[in-house]
Amino acid sequence: MNQTTTDRRTFAIISHPDAGKTTLTEKLLLKGGAIHLAGEVKARGQARRARSDWMKIEQQRGISVTSSVMTFHRSYEGEGDLTFNLLDTPGHEDFSEDTYRTLTAVDSAIMVIDAAKGIEAQTRKLFEVCRLRDVPIITFVNKVDREGRDAFELMDEVADMLALDVCPMSWPAGMGGEFEGVYDLVTNQLHKPTGPSKEFEGDTSQHSGLDDPTLADRLSPRALERLREEAGLAQAAYPAFDIEAYRAGHLTPIFFGSALKQFGVEEVLGGIAHYAPPPRPQPSDDGEISAEGDEVTGFVFKIQANMDPQHRDRVAFMRMVSGTFKRGMKLTPSGLGKPIAIHSPILFFAQDREIADEARPGDIIGIPNHGTLRVGDTLSEKNVVRFTGLPNFAPEILRRVVLRDPTKTKQLRKALDDLSEEGVIQVFYPEIGAQWVIGVVGQLQLEVLISRLEAEYKVDAYLEQAPYDTARWLAGDAAKVEAFMAINKGSLAKDRDGDPVFLAKSAWDVGYQAERNPDVTFSATKER
């Protein structure tokens, strides 16, 4: 690979809610120089220059419900000047669709685990998404300075539950109340907490190995004995690090630390720099497309409306796959069929924006547009390639939207179109009846919908129960599909693409209709 494809590291952070993902994101940005004060990610008002949680409901609930992009630069010996593209993902399971689409745009991921809780349900779900695409995982065991589970127990749980080889890259010198620091098993450096708040303030010492007598000057006898015994056993009991096994998705290097106290953060970032793959080939309907291809190609994995509510903007996030993009180039979106000139592409430096004069494989650029681009669109110079793997999922909750002011119908239609393009909701337009049906995967998406309708579109609405339980896209023999639709109009709708959808009253209803209509496919996913 040449330098245009090897100096990018595009990665996401995945975790269960409250495992410390937003804190780790902030500290990585701090290390990368994208922000200058710890706490800026959670600051308020004008002081909140770099933030990953920016939506009103996120501030109120303390959770991430959108995916943000943050770019920063840093040099590493042996790697040169690197560009890091960090994609922050929603931790809450109700936003798994957004997370799934984001994970299609990354080349590696950091999995954050709470030392007291281990592998949690959402962590496992997100890992399975990574496994579908063989995304390499670095594991960060967070909060080791608090009371938690045994380090060996945590590593064995990762190995057993996720069917991965595990390799310890660092080891805690004590945990919880006995925590005295983290020992880097790769560089043989000991990182100790200092200061009244036990923050990491640069107290790092170099040693020749775990048997170095100078460690006795740095740790209490109990902590040193425990470190030597445990870390020595860990190095002997678990496989050595193998970069090929890691990049193939078979092995996860494990780092221990505290994001809040900045322990282990430097090592995790170094792991991404030295081990994580540069831009990987992406699947298309014509085979994999290499990052080294000359043609400029990319795909839209996210739409975000109203990032700046004052300007009512709408930005499509595009993952660059191949070629070198130049500002002003004309690219053809697969959903449109005719080329568009991209005059104001955006790079995201935390919450700051900058016009991008150039972008390379692995970069994420924002393309301002007014409804031209949609999630799943491929953009390319020749319009012959189509990237695959960004599906819609059948909603698990269906509701009708009811306006308190019927004169706002036009605004509601615009809002629902925008939000469905973002992937926040899905909208179905019934063949019979005037009330639109919205579908979501999780309950919290409904709260986001109502909140954003009011805050961004000045639409006062509420939700009522729909007489349906789930939705399925119809496909198969055209004549058979038409015949089915003709006798089931009361349960039919069109999605925003105009594709036919069967609104089912229950899972049993889906099974019954599928059995009676073997030539019709009732699909729970729809490829974008």
Secondary structure, DSSP 4 states (H G I P E B T S, - for coil): --HHHHSEEEEEEEE-TTSSHHHHHHHHHHHTTS-SSTTGGG--GGG--S-S--SHHHHHHT---S-EEEEEEEEETTTEEEEEEEEE---SGGGHHHHHHHHTT-SEEEEEEETTTBS-HHHHHHHHHHHHTT--EEEEEE-TTSS---HHHHHHHHHHHHT-EEEESEEESS-GGG---EEETTTTEEE--BTTTTB--S-EEE-SSTT-GGGGGTS-HHHHHHHHHHHHHHHHHSPPP-HHHHHTTSEEEEEE-BTTTTBSHHHHHHHHHHHS-SSPPEEETTEEE-TT-SS-EEEEEEEEE-SSTTTT-EEEEEEEEES-EETT-EEEETTT-S-EE----EEEETTEEEE-SEE-TT-EEEEE-SSS--TT-EEESSS---B---EEE--SEEEEEEESSGGGHHHHHHHHHHHHHHTS-EEEEESSSS--EEEESSHHHHHHHHHHHHHHH---EEEEE-S-SEEEEEEE-HHHHHHHHHH-GGGEEEETTS-EEEEESSHHHHHHHHHH-TTEEEESEEE-
